[in-house]
Amino acid sequence: MPDFQGPGITRMRTVRVFVSSTFRDMNEERRVLADKVFPELYRRCQERGVDLVAVDLFQGATEEQVRQPDMLGLSLAEIEYCRPFFVAMLGQRYGWVPGIVDPELVAAHLWLVEHAETSLQELQVLHGALNDPTLGRHSQFYFRDPAYITSITEDRRSDFEP
């Protein structure tokens, strides 16, 4: 395993990965990651003397918890702690727009001034990968096929549509 440098890797050989997604439409994907993908990755990392920590702030959360005013600050802090590892899952939904952002958070992240009407996920993607081109090497983006919505029952489609 290469010897990476950055806050996402501690001296105890712990790798932290931030997982970004919109809330309502990515439940199944987050469940697959939590139940199948990450356990296998944990096992493989353990074999190599590495602890893997997957940070998905939405896994197991309610929509009310996700829409708390401090979610943006928590997201940005966790992304920094996980750097350089960032995974984004993108579908057709734009996601929740936080609205008014704490002035102290804006002072710490001046780029937020230009993104007042931006969704939480877009802000995560900007901070986790796009604002700093050097982070792209360790970022992964997964896009849901737009045709997937045709396989969803009519009563659930509103969770997947923009």
Secondary structure in CASP SS format (residue, H / E / C, confidence):
PFRMAT SS
TARGET T0000
AUTHOR 0000-0000-0000
METHOD secondary structure of the structure
MODEL  1
M C 1.00
P C 1.00
D C 1.00
F C 1.00
Q C 1.00
G C 1.00
P C 1.00
G C 1.00
I E 1.00
T C 1.00
R C 1.00
M C 1.00
R C 1.00
T E 1.00
V E 1.00
R E 1.00
V E 1.00
F E 1.00
V E 1.00
S E 1.00
S E 1.00
T C 1.00
F C 1.00
R H 1.00
D H 1.00
M H 1.00
N H 1.00
E H 1.00
E H 1.00
R H 1.00
R H 1.00
V H 1.00
L H 1.00
A H 1.00
D H 1.00
K H 1.00
V H 1.00
F H 1.00
P H 1.00
E H 1.00
L H 1.00
Y H 1.00
R H 1.00
R H 1.00
C H 1.00
Q H 1.00
E H 1.00
R C 1.00
G C 1.00
V C 1.00
D E 1.00
L E 1.00
V E 1.00
A E 1.00
V E 1.00
D C 1.00
L C 1.00
F C 1.00
Q C 1.00
G C 1.00
A C 1.00
T C 1.00
E H 1.00
E H 1.00
Q H 1.00
V H 1.00
R C 1.00
Q C 1.00
P C 1.00
D C 1.00
M H 1.00
L H 1.00
G H 1.00
L H 1.00
S H 1.00
L H 1.00
A H 1.00
E H 1.00
I H 1.00
E H 1.00
Y H 1.00
C H 1.00
R C 1.00
P C 1.00
F C 1.00
F E 1.00
V E 1.00
A E 1.00
M E 1.00
L E 1.00
G C 1.00
Q C 1.00
R C 1.00
Y C 1.00
G C 1.00
W C 1.00
V C 1.00
P C 1.00
G C 1.00
I C 1.00
V C 1.00
D C 1.00
P H 1.00
E H 1.00
L H 1.00
V H 1.00
A H 1.00
A H 1.00
H C 1.00
L H 1.00
W H 1.00
L H 1.00
V H 1.00
E H 1.00
H H 1.00
A C 1.00
E C 1.00
T C 1.00
S C 1.00
L H 1.00
Q H 1.00
E H 1.00
L H 1.00
Q H 1.00
V H 1.00
L H 1.00
H H 1.00
G H 1.00
A H 1.00
L H 1.00
N C 1.00
D C 1.00
P H 1.00
T H 1.00
L H 1.00
G H 1.00
R H 1.00
H H 1.00
S E 1.00
Q E 1.00
F E 1.00
Y E 1.00
F E 1.00
R C 1.00
D C 1.00
P H 1.00
A H 1.00
Y H 1.00
I H 1.00
T H 1.00
S H 1.00
I C 1.00
T C 1.00
E H 1.00
D H 1.00
R H 1.00
R H 1.00
S H 1.00
D H 1.00
F C 1.00
E C 1.00
P C 1.00
END
